[in-house]
Amino acid sequence: MPRASSTRTFFAFCPLLFGASLTLLASPAAWAQDGSLNPTPAATEPQPQPSADASRWGLGMAAGVKQQPYTGAGTKTQGIPLIYYENRYVRVLGAGAELKLPEIELGSNSSLSFGLRAKYGLGGYEPSDAPILEGMQERKGSVWLGASVTWHNEIADISAEWLGDASGKSKGQQFRLGVQRDFRAGSITLTPRIAANWLDRKYVDYYYGVRTEESRPGRPAYLGASTVNTEIGLRVDYAIDRQQTVFVDLSATRLGKQIKNSPLVDRSSQTSLSVGYLYRF
């Protein structure tokens, strides 16, 4: 019988190792395109820049549930420790790290911030995840390196991010353009967002394509092509006090045409929900 759901829990401290080894190249932010958690409570995003000799760090936990696009795969559940560290030059959070570049002030309420980023994406699948994937080769997660720019202004934060697969699994690229705005009411912060995620041919072909040797009746060979996913989401942060924050993040993603056309996929959209807690020392 088809398996109704596939549940995988990741309790790995590799995010800290990546942060330590890649901080000269990289950074963390809100990223969930590959299926990994999106643990970015507003309390951990850059507030006023720390002084040269100041640093902040924290520990927490995040858990999330996300629909998988593959036929019969159901949902994926993940749990990861949140390890947070930030100073004037570096930020580490979860499975990502960032090297902060000099900021450009455009006016009293407008600026451009830049960063070099690295993250570990927990995407991919195993053949045992769903009947449609039986006989397929495993698709693995990757280390992604890239850069970002964010325009902070009175209306919203507008960001662009490019990432390339540095581990050579998919050899793909992705580009994200997003808009979000914070609405604060006492201890509660609401952050709605919209985003478009461009995925290149190699990315789509690796995660959603079917190689000739993997084809079978009901699963024809499929060569992926570049596509665009669109996303809407809402994050709610609640500051218990100056040190403790809890958050809930809900998002819906409309899959691009080249993903929906894959013989491995039976849905046109995905929803995800994540919750977390962070204690800052």
C-alpha positions, 0 to 999 in steps of 0.5 A, a space after each residue: 500500500 502507498 505510504 501515507 506520509 514520510 517522516 524524517 527528523 534531523 538532529 544534527 549540529 552540522 549547521 554550527 560546523 558550516 557556520 564555523 567553516 564558511 563564515 568567510 564566504 556566507 550567511 543565513 536567512 529565510 530559505 525553504 525552497 529545498 524543503 528545509 525549515 525556515 527558522 527566521 524569527 524576527 528577533 534573530 534578524 539584524 536589529 541595530 548592528 552590534 559594535 565591533 567587540 559585541 556579539 549575541 548568541 542563542 539556542 533553541 529548537 524548531 519543528 515543521 511539517 511540509 507537504 511533499 510534491 511527490 506522488 504518495 509521499 505525504 508530508 515531511 516532518 523535521 526537527 532541528 536545533 537552532 544555534 544562533 550567533 551574530 556580531 558586526 560581521 557574521 551571522 549564523 542561524 540554523 543551517 545557514 551562515 552569512 558574512 555581512 558586507 558594508 551597508 550603503 545608506 540611501 537616506 534617513 529611512 532607506 539603506 542597502 545591505 549586502 551579504 555572502 551566504 551559505 546554507 545546507 539544504 535538506 532537500 531531495 528524497 530516498 527511493 523508499 519515500 514513496 512508491 513512485 520513487 522506487 527504483 530511482 536513485 537517491 537525490 541528496 541535499 546540497 551546500 549552497 553558496 551565494 550572495 544577497 542584497 536587501 533594500 530596507 525602506 519605509 514601505 517594505 524590505 525588498 530582497 534578492 538572493 542568488 545561490 549555486 550548488 557548491 557540493 555538485 549534487 544538482 549543479 543547479 542555481 536558484 534566484 529568489 526575489 521577495 518582499 516582506 514587511 513587519 507589523 508590530 503590536 506590543 510583543 507581537 510581530 506579524 510579517 507577511 511576505 511574497 516571493 518568486 523563486 527561479 530554479 534553473 534547469 539543472 535544479 529541476 532536472 535533478 530533483 524532479 527529472 526521471 533519467 532514462 535508466 529510471 523510467 518504467 511504465 507509469 514513470 516515463 523519462 522526464 528532462 526538467 527545465 527552468 521554472 518559477 515557484 511563487 510563495 506567500 507566507 506569514 510569520 508571527 513572532 511573540 517576544 516573551 521577554 528580551 531574551 525569549 522568542 517563539 514563532 509560527 510560520 505558515 506558507 503556501 507555494 505554487 509550483 512552477 509548470 516544469 515541476 508540475 509536469 514531472 511524472 513524479 509530482 501529483 500536486 500543484 502547490 505545497 503548504 508548510 507550517 513551522 514553530 520554534 523557540 529561541 533563547 538569546 543569552 
